[in-house]
Amino acid sequence: MTRAILCAAVLSIAGLGLAPSAVAERPYANCSEARADGRTDIPESDPAYWPGGDRDQDGYACDS
């Protein structure tokens, strides 16, 4: 019984490693939303950055 529970636990944990990772969505649909949240000049290193918000391609989305 204990062996069966242990095997089930190991398989469950191993299965988690095989699950596809979720794709992170950006927090803002556009720069108007970002500005309403007080965000401007969002750098490429920030998870909120997206290339569509960086019109001049200087590495910052939603320029102030």
Beta strands, then each sheet from edge to edge (+ up, - down):
strand 1: 42-43
strand 2: 60-61
sheet 1: 1+ 2-
end
